[in-house]
């Protein structure tokens, strides 16, 4: 694991561990069939992307995994032109507390897990073009 948290793609490309992590992320995209490589279309808004890098630490403060995400720069889109609705893949703390309280009340065993990639299960109605 790289102990240095990359701040840019130039820094990440100097570290084999970050390159490997980025390749895993792209492999997940391919495995889940979430994108298709095409030529740049004319007359469509192209959304830029960037890599975000973060070192995850264990309880002793040591780096145990290099996490990276390819994220879209959604702020370049216009509501009503490029999209109609937005969704955030987050859970509110209140919802988590209610879930855990219910599980404890019903004596349900709860497991925590970390996933490599998370994708919404819905189909997009609009085409999204990333650069």
C-alpha positions in Angstrom: 0.0 0.0 0.0 1.1 3.5 -0.8 1.4 5.6 2.4 1.3 8.8 0.3 -2.2 10.0 -0.5 -2.1 11.3 -4.1 -3.5 14.7 -4.8 -3.5 14.5 -8.6 -3.3 11.9 -11.3 0.3 13.0 -12.0 1.2 12.0 -8.4 -0.8 8.8 -8.6 0.9 7.7 -11.8 4.2 7.7 -10.0 3.0 5.1 -7.5 2.4 1.5 -8.6 -0.2 0.9 -5.9 -2.4 3.8 -7.1 -2.1 2.6 -10.7 -3.2 -0.8 -9.6 -6.2 0.7 -7.7 -7.3 2.7 -10.7 -7.1 -0.3 -12.9 -9.3 -2.2 -10.5 -11.9 0.6 -10.6 -11.9 0.6 -14.4 -12.2 -3.2 -14.4 -15.3 -3.0 -12.1 -16.9 -0.5 -14.6 -16.3 -3.0 -17.4 -17.5 -6.0 -15.4 -20.7 -4.2 -14.5 -21.2 -3.0 -18.0 -21.8 0.6 -16.8 -20.1 2.4 -19.7 -19.3 2.1 -23.4 -16.3 3.8 -25.1 -17.5 5.9 -28.1 -16.3 8.8 -30.2 -17.1 12.3 -28.9 -20.7 13.1 -30.0 -21.5 16.5 -31.5 -24.2 18.6 -29.8 -24.1 16.9 -26.4 -22.8 18.1 -23.0 -19.7 16.3 -22.0 -19.2 15.8 -18.3 -15.6 15.9 -17.1 -14.2 13.4 -14.7 -11.5 13.3 -12.1 -9.8 10.8 -9.8 -10.2 11.2 -6.1 -7.6 9.4 -3.9 -7.9 8.4 -0.2 -5.9 6.2 2.1 -8.0 4.1 4.5 -6.5 3.6 7.9 -6.9 0.7 10.3 -7.5 1.1 14.1 -3.7 1.6 14.6 -3.4 4.4 12.1 -1.7 2.3 9.4 -2.7 2.4 5.8 -4.6 -0.8 4.9 -6.0 0.1 1.5 -5.7 2.8 -1.2 -9.2 3.8 -2.3 -9.8 5.8 -5.4 -12.9 6.8 -7.3 -13.5 8.1 -10.8 -16.1 10.8 -10.2 -18.1 13.0 -12.6 -17.9 16.7 -12.4 -21.7 17.0 -12.3 -21.6 20.8 -11.7 -21.0 21.3 -15.4 -24.5 20.0 -16.2 -27.7 22.2 -16.4 -30.9 21.1 -14.6 -33.7 20.6 -17.1 -31.2 20.4 -20.0 -28.9 17.6 -19.0 -30.9 16.0 -16.2 -34.2 16.1 -14.5 -33.8 14.4 -11.2 -30.8 13.7 -8.9 -30.2 11.0 -6.4 -27.5 10.6 -3.7 -26.3 7.2 -2.6 -26.2 8.0 1.1 -28.0 6.9 4.2 -29.1 9.4 6.8 -27.8 8.7 10.3 -31.5 8.5 11.6 -32.3 5.8 9.1 -29.3 3.7 10.2 -30.3 4.1 13.9 -33.9 3.0 13.1 -32.6 0.0 11.2 -30.2 -1.0 14.0 -32.9 -0.5 16.6 -35.4 -2.6 14.6 -32.8 -5.3 14.1 -31.9 -5.4 17.8 -35.7 -5.5 18.7 -36.3 -8.4 16.4 -33.0 -10.1 17.3 -31.8 -10.0 13.6 -28.1 -10.5 13.0 -26.6 -7.6 11.1 -23.3 -7.8 9.1 -21.2 -4.8 7.9 -19.4 -5.1 4.6 -17.3 -2.9 2.3 -18.0 -3.1 -1.4 -15.6 -2.3 -4.2 -18.1 -0.4 -6.3 -21.7 0.6 -5.7 -24.1 1.2 -8.6 -27.7 2.3 -8.6 -30.0 -0.5 -9.8 -32.1 1.9 -11.9 -31.8 2.6 -15.6 -30.9 6.1 -16.7 -33.4 7.7 -19.0 -30.9 10.2 -20.4 -27.6 9.5 -22.1 -24.6 10.7 -20.1 -21.3 11.4 -21.9 -18.1 11.5 -19.8 -14.7 12.7 -20.8 
